[in-house]
Amino acid sequence: MGGYRRWLVVLCLVGLGCGGRAQTGVNLQNQAVSLNDAGYQYYRQSRFDAAEAKFSQALKLNRLIDRRVGIAANLNNLGVIAQEQGEPEKAVAYFL
């Protein structure tokens, strides 16, 4: 029984998010979409560093939940930012 309780504790800790609540894929997807939208707003304002930060955060969440369409969009957005900042090699790496 002791081993069972240890696994339960590990599983509970892995599933904990902010505030002690488990994060679901839907919650993480919603957060990723919000971060991506914020990145677009910063991009439209030519605030490329802030946009890059938001797109990078969204990319981490999309990778965590293996949301391929979000991953592709974030990598593309990061490539565009790198291109805008005059970093073609970095842009190509994102695009590939």
SVG drawing of the C-alpha trace seen along z (x, -y; Angstrom):
<svg xmlns="http://www.w3.org/2000/svg" viewBox="-11 -50 33 52">
<polyline fill="none" stroke="black" stroke-width="0.4" points="0.0,0.0 2.9,-2.4 4.1,-2.3 0.6,-3.0 0.4,-6.2 3.8,-7.4 2.7,-7.1 -0.5,-8.9 1.5,-11.8 3.7,-11.9 0.8,-11.9 -0.9,-14.7 2.2,-16.8 2.7,-16.4 -0.9,-17.4 -0.8,-20.5 -0.9,-23.9 -1.2,-27.3 -3.3,-27.5 -3.1,-23.7 -5.6,-22.9 -4.8,-20.4 -4.3,-21.9 -6.2,-20.3 -5.2,-20.3 -8.2,-22.6 -6.9,-25.1 -3.4,-25.0 -4.7,-25.4 -6.8,-28.4 -3.7,-29.9 -1.6,-29.3 -4.2,-30.9 -4.4,-34.0 -0.6,-34.2 -0.5,-34.0 -3.2,-36.7 -1.2,-38.9 1.9,-38.3 0.0,-39.4 -1.0,-42.6 2.6,-43.4 3.7,-42.5 1.2,-45.0 2.7,-47.7 6.2,-46.7 7.1,-45.6 9.0,-42.6 10.7,-41.6 7.4,-41.5 5.8,-39.6 8.6,-37.1 8.2,-36.5 4.5,-35.8 5.0,-33.5 7.7,-31.6 5.4,-31.1 2.6,-29.9 5.0,-27.5 6.0,-25.9 2.4,-25.3 1.5,-24.0 4.5,-21.6 3.4,-20.5 0.0,-19.4 1.3,-18.4 -1.0,-20.8 0.7,-20.7 -1.3,-23.5 -0.3,-25.8 3.3,-24.8 3.4,-25.5 1.8,-28.9 4.2,-29.8 7.3,-28.7 6.1,-30.7 5.4,-33.8 8.9,-33.5 10.4,-33.2 8.7,-36.4 9.9,-38.2 13.5,-37.1 13.1,-38.2 11.8,-41.6 14.8,-42.0 17.3,-41.3 18.2,-37.7 17.7,-35.6 19.5,-32.5 17.4,-32.5 14.3,-33.0 15.1,-30.0 15.7,-27.8 12.2,-28.6 10.7,-28.1 12.4,-24.7"/>
</svg>
